[in-house]
Amino acid sequence: MTMAETNTGEPDKSGPDPELRSLEDILDALSNVGDEGEDSEVSVEEVLTEVGTRSFAPIILVPSLILISPISGIFGLPTIGAIFILLITVQKLLGRPHVWMPGMIRRRKVTREKLGKAIDWLRRPCAWVDRQTHKRLTVLVSRPARLVTLLVICAICLIIPALEILPMVTSLFATAISFFAIALLARDGLFTLLGYIWLGCAGGAIWWLVSSGVGGW
């Protein structure tokens, strides 16, 4: 495990971060976070330490995967996750070499039991996605395309807090972010394309539900 930061709050630049190149790698890293025991809690800082502060794509992917899982129903979690992803994405756009997080977010915690259930729920779909990723449609993961993708992720993060009043709807937009993060992680432009398609479909579906008043909205 590498140390994400020193006691002064600055990232530790002395050693390499772990090489996380698949979703299963990320889930394995998350399963190692914190102390054993269902009653223990896992902090954001511990996740950053395990995943590595130089690994922007995995750190974007981790909260987006959590927001897809059943624990996304916890009130306030989608907003916290969106703020987390937004801060990471903006830093990537600014070209920072390491992720910085304010102490208020770094100290946020979730029980290891809930995190473990989310990881278990994600195992099968993540394993399937890993088998499908290849380097293709590289124009969609070129530098200009990545810039557009990061800006779109920022826009989604600004929308998510307003959507938290709609149960589980934020998971639809978190899924789009996950597609984009997978594309950045695996250099697979197909997932960038899937992200845009999913985003368009999710936005259209939510607009229809809200404008038509389906389900009392």
Phi, psi and omega in degrees: 000133177265153180273125184283332180203161177269183180294341179277355180091359179267146180298145175277117184257013188280336185225163180285149174279158180298149179270101180255107185243007178213164179294322179294325174302316182293316178297322177298318179297318180295324181291342180268356184284139173078182181275156177292154178115133184293334183276350181285163181241153180242128181264161176300321180299320179294323177295316179298321179297317184286318183284323179106131186280355176266352188263081186296313183299312177299324182287333171287322184290322184303304181293329179293323176294319179297323181285347173275331185288169181302335182287356176295345179286352177294126183301131178092338183296316178301321179293316178297316179298320180295318177297318179301309181296320180299314180298319180295314184295318178298319179295323176296318179297326180279354177081021177293140180281342181226155177278132173245139178226137176295152183303325181301321179280320182299332183273352179297141186228156171224150181293147179298329180297313180294319178297318180298320178295321178295318180297315179299319180295328183273345187305306186295310179297325180292321178297320179295316180298318179303323181288342183264347186279135176212165175279109182204165183045050188298339178299332180277355174237019174289169184302312178298320180293322178296323178299314178297317180300316180296322178294322177295319177301317178301316180298318179298318181297328178287335181275324187307314181303324180289339182268357184295339178288345178262111187306126174067358181295327180300334179297329178298316181285328175295328177296319177298316178299321179298316177302315180296317180294322176298318178300316180293323182289313187263359183057040183246104183294339178300323180287333171297313179299315178299323179298316180292319179297313180299317181298317179296316180294316181295316179297318179295318181295317180293320177300317180295317181297315183290315184288332181268350179074019179296138179071015177084009181282000000 
